[in-house]
């Protein structure tokens, strides 16, 4: 029986490895969809289905049984006993045959500094590249895994969100920020043992992927040369011979991509309208795109399996814990995400050894604390954080009467200025609050993600006591609302500022509209928050002017008069600005965080053109948000950092 079961397993494995014509796997390999899966036109049909996959598995079992009649017919009486006693064994073998990789694995921590940003493993699994963060300055280190010896190959500099070994192991490619708001990045190349890094591609907005023959690299670029669009490009390894492979309206900009082992497809995370997440596959020969959509998962990083039958991914689950990434595997046979990690940690970035047996990733924990300073600021580098009922604070603001509003994403809580006497105003454990903006004494508006099971983040309004929640917009990713008069102003795209009436509509439909004159010619909306003047007349927001020749942009602040709605006034700004502006309490100046040597501090810039000044002197961390109390006596500053280390997941035999 054991021998027959082993033969049965081999037959079913073999039948899956070479699917018949018309199966989902072969259809994917040879497909040429007639419709490109763009965020505007909608998704093409998903790759495969669970039902079709199950049918294929059943057919394989029947075929194997016919070939091995002894195991089925050779002894009729014995068959009943075999099926009764060994039914679980048959299920286990077949289930194991269709299971995803890493059902059994060990996990080991490689670094202990809590400063790892991203990592990459070499093809032979012997070396690691790790970007280390020290107070906002990033450096690249090479580690021999066996000996645990480290060598710095790129000295501390600006933000480095991606790093990769070139397949032959001789060079390191990394993407480095060219400005403080991390909107402009260049790709650099340096020898593996160190040397002077050389720029090989400018204005790159994603990781880099290499063709399997080592001849070319691929990457994404957004808002250059056309704002509101992104491009998939390929180039030679020195950056020459850059070619446009695909142009798409910029609804979602992919930050990761991977070239298939056979060189035919480039996979990248994507979000189609109506879906929560997905993976798109660009056919290098035809230029056609096919997409897998997910209803409750969003993919951030991905890597092809060595055999090309699926992708290892990091993904986020829909809900308030969206920021907690996990590691999984997507099989092309059915397009499902199968979890590998299942814990309370978060995992970011992902690379794979050539044999597919070792995954390198970064395990991370985000930390943030709220500090309440005097309204004029403080030049003391140390301060004690405010504790609000033991709650982790991810968002905060002030009510019109000087109380604090805080959120841990699932709840909105009101306390006094000392964080005492908490009152829960809003609570939904299945949704996520991603901002807070009081509107006078009557109401509060905020972006609320996944409310009611949706896949979007819309703007909602509640009364000041948390009652009568009303949905104002149903955009896919509406954010950073501020109030003036009867309007909520917010970001929706990279071209315009949008607004919606605070009254909402009777039927709950989205009546949002772009604000006339808010678009700035030659620039795109950089997001990161915006400010409204105390009299509700002026709106200040961050824009970036595109400079295609230089491959970089220039940050400016746009000042829009909401009463006249004429062309915005453009203000010079410190190029180390790291988030959007706010108005001071008297309305005579703008305030924004400036990042120097990786540390954020609040700066004041008067509107009359006089010299600005720094009003905080922190020596660590970055500013996530800051707000003055209505009377100007207190300045709340939410600061944070991430503790993270490299871990290895190694597949082991059951």
N, C-alpha and C positions, 0 to 999 in steps of 0.2 A: 504493500500500500504506500509506504514511504517513497519507494522508487517511482511509482506511478504519479504520486503527487508532485514530486520534483520535476518529472517530465512535463506534467501539466503546467507547472509554473513556467518552465522554459518555453513551452509553446505559446502561452499567453504573453509572456514578455516579448517573444519574437514577433508575435502578431501586432503588438502595439508599436514596436520599434519601426516596423515598415507598414504603415497603414495603407489600406486599399484605396484605390481611386474613389473619390467621393467622400472620404472620411473628413472629419473636421481638420485634422492635422495636415493632410495633403491639400485640402482646399485652401488652407492658409498659405502653404508654401507656394502655390501656383496662382493665387487669387490676383485679380486685377479689378478692384471695385470701380464701379462707374462713377461713384460720388466720393469726392474728397471729404474726409471727416474733419471739417473745420468747426470752430466754436460758433460760427454764424449759421452755417447750413445745416448743422445737426450731425449726429453720428451715423456711420454706416453700421450694418449689423455686427454684433459682437462675434468674436472668433470662437466658434464652437458652442455647444450647449451641454449641460449636464446630462440631459436625457439621451442625446445622441451618443455621448461617451459611454453611458451605461449600456446602451444597446450594443455598442461595439464590443464591450467587455463580455456580455452574455454570448454573443456570437462566437467569440474566441473560445469560450469554454465548451460550447457545443461542438465546434470543429475539432478541438483537441480530444473530446470524448469519443467522437467517431473514429479518430485515428487510433485510439487505444481501447479497442473493444473489450480487451481482457478486464480492464479496470471497471467497466460498466456492465458488461453482459456475461463475462466469463464465469461468474458464479452468482446466480440470481439470489440465492439465499444469503450469500456473503455480502451482497451489495447493501442490503438493508442494514446489516450490522456495521458495515464500513461507514455508511452515511450517517448512522446514528452516533457512532463513537467518534468519527473523525470529521464531522461536519464543521466543528470549530477550527480544526486544522486546515481544511480546505479554505474556509473564509479567511483565516489568518494569512495563508500564502497568497491568495488572490488580493487581499487588501494590501499586503506588503508590496505586491507588484505594482499597484497603482498609487501607492503613497508618495508624498513629496519627499525630497531629500531632508536630511537633518531631523528625522523623527527621533533619533538618538544622538546626542551630542554632549560634549563637555564645554564649559565656558571658563576662561581664565583671564584675569586682569593683567595687562602688560605694563601699564604706567600707574604711578601713584601720586602724581602731582596735582590732580584735579584741574589741569590746565590744557588738556588735549582739546583741539578744535575739530580737526578732521584727520583721517588716516588712510593709508593705502598699503596693501600688501603686495610684495613682488610675486612674479609668476611662479617661482619655485617655492614660495612660502617661507623663505629664510629671512627676509628683511621687511622692515616697516618704515614708511615715511609718516611722520606725524607733525602736524602744525601745532605748536604750543603757543598759548596766549599768556603774556605777562603784562597785566595792567593795560590791555588793549593792543599791545605790540605783538605781532605774530612772527615766529621763526619756524624754520623747517629743520627737523632732525631725522637722521637715518639711524635705525636700530638693527643690530644683529640679534634676532630673536633668541637664538641658542645661548649666546654669551651675555646677552642683556647689556651690551656696550652701545653707547650713543655718541653720534657725531653731528654737530650742527653744520648744515650745509648751506642754509640761507639765514643771515643774521636778522634780528628783530626789525620789523618795519610795519607797514600798514596791514589791514585785514587781509587774510588769505583763506578764502572759503573752500578752495579745492586744490588737491595735489594728486599727482599720478606718476607712476613709473612708466617710462616708455617701454614697450614690450621687450626690447633687447636688453634692458637693464642698465644702459649706459647713461641715460639722461633722466632728469626729473622735470616735469612740467607742472607749473602752478599758476593759479589765477590770483592777482593781487589788486586791491583797491587803489585807485588813484585820487580819491577824495574822501572826506570824512563821512558823508552820508551814504557811502557805499553804493553809489549809482553808476560809477565808471570803473571798469576793471580791464586789465591787460593780462594776456597769457605770456608767461616767461618760461624760458628753458635754461637749465643749468646742468653741468656734468654731475654725475651721481656722487662723486667724491668732493664736490664743491668747486666753485669758480665764480666768475662774474655772470650773473643772470642776464639773458638777452631777451628783449621783447620780440615775440614771434607773431602776435596778433593783438590788435587794439580793440577796445570797446567790446568785450566779450561778456555775456550775461549768464553763462552756464559753465558747467564742468566741460572738459574736453574728452572726446572719445577717439580712439585710434582704429583705423581699418585693420583687419586681420593680417593683411600683407605688410603692414607697417609703412605704407606709402603716404597716407593722408590722415588728417585729423578733422573732426567735425565739432561744431559748437553753434550756439544760438546768439543772436544779437537783436535787441529790441530798441524801438524808437530811433533808429539810425539806418538809413537817412530819412525814413518816413516815420513821423510820430504816429502812434496808434497801430503800428504793425511790427511783427518780429520776423526774423529770417533764420532759416536753417542753412548753415554754410559749411563748406569743406575747403581745406587748403593743404598745401604740402607742409611738411613738418617744420619748415623755416618760416611759414606764414605766407609764402608766395603762392601764386596761382589760386587765389581765393575765388570760389564759385558759389553762386546762390543756388541752393537745391530746392528751397520752398519758401514762399512768403505767406503769412497768415495774419488776419486781424488780431490785434493784441488784446484778447480777453483774458488769457492766461499765458504767462511766459514760462516755458519749461526751464528748469535750472539744472537738469541732469539728462544725460543721454548715453546710449551704449550701442556699439556696432556689433551686429550678429557675427558668430564664428564663421559663417559662410560668406560674409561680406555683402549679403543681399539686402539687409534691412537695418535701419537705425530705429531703435526703440527709445521712447521718451515719455515721461509723465504728461498727462493731458487731462483737461476737464471740459467735457462737452455740456451743452445746455441740458438741464434735466438730470444730469448724473452728478454724483458726489466726487468722483475721481475716475481715472482711467489710464490706460497705456495706449499710445498710438505707435504705429509701425509704418515708417516711411520706406517705400520700395525704391532702392537706389537706381534700378534700371528704368522703371516706368514712371516714377514720381508720384504714384498713387499712395494713398494712406488708408490704413485699416485700423480700427480702434476697438479695444476692449473697454467696456464701461462698468463701473462699480457703483452700487446704490448706497453703500455705507462705508467705503474705504477710499482713502486718497493716497496715492503713491508719491514719494518724494525722491528716492534714489533707486536705481536699478542696475542689475548686472546680469548678463546672459549666463546661463549654465553652459558648461563646456560642450555639451552635445547639441545646444541650440533648441532644446525642447521646452524651455521655460526661462523664467527670469527670477533671480533673487531680488527682493525689494525691501526697502523700509517703507512703512505705511502708517497712516493715522486712522483711527476709528472715529466715525461720526459721533459727536457728543461733546460734553464739557471737557473730557480728557483728550481732546483732539491733539493737543501739543505733545502727547506722550506717544512717541513713535515706537513701532515694533518691527521685528524682522520676519519676513514671510517668503513664500515661494508661489509664483504664478505659473501654472502649467498651461501650455498653449493648447492642450487637448480639450480643456473645458473652460479656460479663462477665469478660474477661481483663485482667490488669494487664500493660501493655506498658511496659518501661523506657524512660525518656528519658535520665536520667543513668546512667552506668555507671562509677563511679570509686571511689576509696578515701576520698573525703570523705563527710561526713554532711550532710544537708540537713534543715532544720526550718522549719516554717510555709510557707505557699504562698498567693499571691494572683495574680490574672490581670487584665491590661488588658482593656477591653471588646471589642477586636477579636480577642482570643485569641492575639495574636502575641508577647506578652511575659509571662514568668513572673518574679515577684520571690520570692526565698527567702533563707534564711540558711544559709551554709556554715559548719560548726562543727567544732571539735576539742576533745574533753574531755580535761583533764589532771588527774592526781592524783598525790600524793606521800605517802609514809609517813614520819612523824617519831616517833622514840622519845625521850621525855622522862623525867626523873626521876619516880618514882611520886607525889611530892607536887605535881607540876606544875612550871611555869616561867613567870615573869612577863617573860621576854625575848621580844620580838616576832619575833626571827629565830632560825632553827634550820636545820641541814643535813638534807636528806632522806636516808633510807636507800635505798641501791641494792641490789636483790636480783637479782643475775645479769643486769642489764640488762632485767629484766622490768617491764612496766607493771602496777602493782598496782591492782586494782579492788576486792579484798576482802582482809581480814586478820583474824587472831586469834592467840591464844597456845595452845600445847600445855600439858598439865598439868605438864611438867617445864621450862617456860620457854623453849622454842624458838618460833620464829615460823612461823605458817601464812599463806601468801599465795596469791593466785590472780589470773591475768590473764583469767579467765572460762573458758578452755579447760583449764587445768591447776590442780592443787593442789600447792603446793611447800612443803616443810619446810626451814627454814634455822636457823642459830644466831641469837642476838640481834643480831648484826652484819650479818645478811643473807648470810653466807658458808656454804659447804658445802651447796649446795642438793641436795635429794632430791625427785624427782617422785613424789608419792603417787598421783595420779589424773590421767588425761589422756584427753580425748575432743574432737577438733577439731570435731565436729559438734554438740556440746551446749554448754550454758552454765552455769557455776557462779555463783550469785548470792548467796552467803553462806557463812560458815564458823562452826561452833560445836562445839568439842571437848566430849566427854562423858566426863569423868574420864580415866583412863589407857587405857581400852579402845577407844574409838571416836570418830568424828567424824560429825556430822550436818550436812547442808547442802541447800539447795534446788538441784535440778539440772534445768534446763530443756531440753526437746526430746531428752532421752536416748532412744535407740532409735527416733528418728523421730517421737516423740509431739508433740502440740501443746500440752502442758501443762508446768507447773513443779511437780514433786512433791518431797517430802522423802525424801532418801536417807541411808543410813548406810554407812560403811566402817570397817574396823578401823583402829587407830591407824597401822598401816603402809601403809594404802591398799588393803588386800586385801578380798576378799569384799564388793563393793558390793551392797547390799540396798535395794530400794525399799520405803519405809514408807507413802507416800501417793501417790495419783494425782489429787489435786485439780487444778483448772485453774490456780490461782495461789497455791500454798501458800508461805509466806515467813516469815523472821525466826524460825527455830527456836532454842530454848534447852532444855537438859537438866536434869532433876532426877529422881533415882532411876532407875527404869526407863522413864521417859516423856520424850518430846520434845513440848514445847509450841510452838504456832505460830499464825500468823494465817491464816484462810481466808475469813472474811466480816467484816461490820461490826458484828456483834452479839456473838459469843462468841469466847473463846479456845478453840483446839482442842488435843487431845493424841492421841498415838499411841504404842503400845508400841515400845521400841527393838528388840525381838526380831523385829518384823515378823510375817508369816504365812507358812505353808508354801506356799500358792498365790499369794502376792504380792498378795492383795486388800487394798483399803483398809479398815482397821478403825479409822480415826480417829473420834473422838467429841468433841462439845463439852464443855468443862469446866463442871461444875455451878457455878452462882452467878457465873460470870465475866461475864455480861451485866450492864450497868449501866443501870438504868431511866432513860429520858430522855436517854441518851447513845449515841454510837456509837464503835466502835473506830477510833482515828485512825491505827493502824499505826505506822510509823517505828521499829520495834524495841521490844524489851522486855527486862527484866532479871530474873534469878533470884538470890535471896539465897545467900550462900556455904553456908548450911546446907540449901539446897534447900527451905525451907519457904515463903518468900514470893515471889510473882510480881508485878512492877510493870510497868504498861503505861499508855499514854497514851489518854485518852478525851476526847471533846468533847461537852459538853452543848448541846443544841439550844435556841435562843431564837428561835422563829418570828417573834415580834413585832419583834424588833430586826434580824432578817435576819443574825444572826451567832451564833457559838458561843463557849463558854468552855472552855478547856483545863484538864484536871485529870489527876492521876495516880491510877489505881486500884491498891490494894494488896490482893492476894488471898492469904489464908492457905490453902495447898494441903492442910493437914492437917484443918482444920475445914470448909473450903469454904462459909463463910457469906458474907453480903453484904460486898463489898469495902469497905475503908476508903478514903475519898476524901480526897486531899491537895490543898491549894492549891499552885499552881505559878506560877513566873514566866511571864507570858503571852507572853514573847518566846522561849519554848522552841521549838526547831526540829527535835527528834527525840526518840525514845523514851528512857526512863530506864535506867540501870544502877545496880547496887549498888556501893558502895565495898568494898574488900577486907575491912574489919572488919564489914560488914553494918549499920553504924549510920547510914548516910546514902545518899541517892540522888544520882547525877550525871547531868547532861544538858547538851547544848549550848544556849546562849542566843545569839540573833542580835540584834545591835545595829548599826545603820547598815550592814547587809549583811554583817557579819563575825561568825563563830561563835567562841565560847570556851566552855570547860568550866566549869560551876558545880557546887558541892556543896551539897546541901540536907539537913541532918540530920533524921532521923525524929523526934527529940524536940521539934521545933518551934523550936529555937534558930536564930539568924540564919545564912543561907547565905553562901558566899564564892566568888569567882572564883579558879581555879587556873591558868588560861592567859591570855596577853595577846597573841594574834595580832592583827595589824592588817590582814589581808587574808584572803580565801578563806572557804570554808564547810567545816564538818566533815562528812565523809561517814560516818565511824564512829570509835569510840574504845574501847579495851579495856586494862585493867590486866593485867600479867603475874601469874601465880598467887601469886608471893611479894610482890607489891605494889611491887617496886623500880622497875619501868618502866611508863610510860604510853604506849601507842601511839596515835597520832592520824593518821587518814587524812584529808587535806585536798585540796580540788580546786577548779577553776574551769573555765570553757569559753571558749576563744578562738573568736570567730565574727564574720563580716562578711557584709554584704548582697551578693548577686550577682544579676544579671539574665540570664535565658535568653531569647534572641531568636530566633524562628524565621526561618530563611533559606531561600531557594530552592535546590534541588539544583543 
